């Protein structure tokens, strides 16, 4: 079991810094990627006048990721890193970041520069329109994918169509990790169960089921140029299905016990 400390819901929400966007980046063996991704994110956020912090979770890396982070931290005050102790894995790394961030909102961004910094700026601006969450889609008008392996693309579209039909969603890219949530949403979707990439499905489905508002915007995605993808499709099928069915059971049988009251924003 993970020993990640999760604050109480009230304490978690109260601890957020107004006007601050946190960016959580899970990183396992991402040497050569972070030195590109972190500066690009900071440059885009500074240019847009968005107060920010970058929290990189070093998830038991065995390459030069830690050294690269220390160098980046010496040059970028907005960056800090935390070392994730075992158990490790994508889900545990993101959960550690979600227990550490300080902002009023948080975005999960991949370390490999597959997510566009400009889209992150759009997320923040869209959030300011009064939404609780902002989800991107690569498969609506204005969205695009570059160099997406065909077999992964086909599996992605089948999985997302299954989820969309099952839950009656307008969102057609639920599995994408790149999403943005207000702090109260992260508090409200606890406890988080997923250990692996199925966390990318658990967070948005719980947020939607529990009554948080969301907007969908088009985004672009580029396949990584350095390093190796951490997603293992053969290992993830049953785990994705588990989370989807867990969320479906909550939606059908919980009688709204976990739904939130709408937040009034001035």
N, C-alpha and C positions, 0 to 999 in steps of 0.2 A: 504494500500500500504506500501511496505517496505521503510524505510528511509536510507537504505544502500547507502553510498556515493561511486559512481563509478568514478574513475579518467578518464580524457580524454585518448584516445588511445595512443597518443604520450607520455604523462606523465607517463602512466602506464608502457609502454615498457621501457622508460628511467630509471624508478625507480628500475628496477631489479638489484640485486647484481650478477655479473658474477660468475659462478662456484658454486652458492648456490642452493641447492634443497630444496624447501619448501614442507612440508607435512601437508595437511589440514585434520583434523579429526573432523567431526561433532559428538557431544556427547550429548545425552539426556538420563539422568538416566543410566549412564554407570559406576557407582561405582563398583569396583571389576574387571573391565575390563581394565581401563586405566593404572592401576598400573602394568599390565602385558604387554599391548600393547606398551606403550611409551618406557619403557626400552628396549624392544626387538627391536624396530625400531632403536633407538639410537645406540644400540650395533652393529647391522648389518651395519649401515651407517658408523660408526666410523671404524669398521674392514675393510671396503672397501675404506676408505680414502675419503669419500664423505662429503664435507661441507654441513651442513644442518640446518634447523630450523623446529621445530614441532609446529604447530599452532592448538590448540584444541579449538573448538567453543563450549562453554557450552550453550546448547540450552534450557534454562529455566528448568534445572534439578531440581527435588524436592527431590532427595536423597542426598547422600554424595559426589556426583561428584565434586562439587566445592572444598570441603575440600581436596579431593584426589588430585585435580589439584594443589592446593596451596602447598601441601606436595611435589609433584613431581617437581614443579618449584624450590623449595628450594634445590633440589638435582641435577637437570639437567638444566644447563644454556641455552641449545638449545631449551628448551620448554618455550612457553608462551601461555597463554589462553586469550580468549576474551569472554565476556558474550553477547550473542545475545539477544537483546531486541525484544519484540513482533513486528510483527507476527513471530511465531515460526514454525518449521517444518524442515524436512530434507533439502529441497531445499533452504530455507532461511538460514539455518546454513551453508551450503556449500558456498552459495553466499557471506555470511559475511566473510568466510575464504578466498575466492578468491579476496575480496576487501582489505584484510589485509596482504597477503603474500608478502615477500620481495625478493624471489629468482628469478633466471632466468627461472626456471621451477617449476611446482607444481604438486604434486600427491595427489589425494583424496583417503584416506585410512579409512576403517571402524574401529570403536573403539573396536570392540569385538574380535580382533585377528583372524578374518576370513581370512584376507589377509596376505600373507607370507612376512616378512621383506626381505627375500632373493630375492623374486620376485621384490621388490622395487629397490634393487640394480641392477637387470637386466634391469629394466625400465630405470634407469639413464644411464647405459652403452649403452643401445640401442639408447637412445636419442642422445648420443654423436656421433653416426654414421651419424648424419645429418638430422634426422627426426624431424618433428614438434610435433608429438604426438606418444605415445606408448600405445597401448591397449592390455590388456591381454585377453586370452580366456581359459576357463576351459574345453573347449570341442574340442580341437585339440590335436594332438599327443604331449605327454609330459604334458598335463594339467590333472587335476583331481579335483574331489569334494569328500568331506568326510562328511557323515551324512547329506546329502541334503534331506529334506522331499520330498517324492515322488510326492505329488500333486503340490508342488512348482516347482519341477524339470520339470514335464510335461508342466506346464504353461510357464515356462521359455523357454523351447525348442520351443514351438509353437509360442510364441511372437517373439523370436529371428529369427526363420525361416521366419515369416511374414515380419519382418523388412529387413532381408537380401535379400529376393526375391524382395521386393518392391523397394529397392534402388540399387540392384545389387552389394552388398557388398561382400568382402572376409571375413569380420569380422562376426563371428557367435555368439558373446557374447556381443552385444551392451548394454544390460541392466545392466551389471555389473558396479558397482560404481568405482571400483579400476582402475583408468586410470591416465596417466601422460601427461601434456601439457606444451609446452613452454609458456612463459609469453605473447608473441605476439598473441598466439592462444586465450588465455582467453580474451585479449583485442578485438580480431577480431570476437568473437562469441557474443558480446554484441548486443542488450540487451538480457539478460537471462530472460526467462519468467516463468520457472517452479518453483512452490512453494514446491513441494514434491519430491518423488523418481523419478518422470518422468524427473528430471534434469539429471539423469544418461544417459538418451537417448538423451536429447537435446544437451548436450555438444559435444559428438562425432559426431552426425549427422550434426550439424552445421559446425563443423570443417572440416568434409569430403566434404560437399556441397560447402563450401567456399574456397576449394582448398588447404587446408593444408595437408602436407604429413604425413603418419602414418605407423607404423610397428605393427604387431601383434605377440605376444610371448605367449607361454604356461604358465599358472599360476595354482596354487593350491588354493583351497578354503576349509575351515573347518567351520562347523556350530558352532555357538557360544556355549560356555559352561556355561556362566553366563549372567543373565539378560534376557530380552524379546526382540525379534525382533520388530522393529518399522514399518516394512512394513505391510500394511493392503491391501491384494489383492483385496477385494471387493470394496475398496474405490479408487483403482488406475487404474482400467481398462480404464475408460473414459479419465482420465488424460493422461495416456500413449498414447492413440489414438489421443488425441488432439495435443500433441507434435509431434507425427509421421506425422500426416496430415499437421500440420503447416510447418514442415521441407520439406515435399513433395511438398507443394505449392511453397515454396521458390525455390526449385530445378527446378520445371517445368515452373514457370511463371516469375521469377525475372530477366531472361535474363542475369544472371551473375553479377547483380549489386553489390552483396556483396562478390564476389570472391576476394581473395587476390592475389597479385603478388608473384611468387615463391621467397623464401628467399635464397640469396646466402650466403653460409657459408664457411669461409676460413679454 
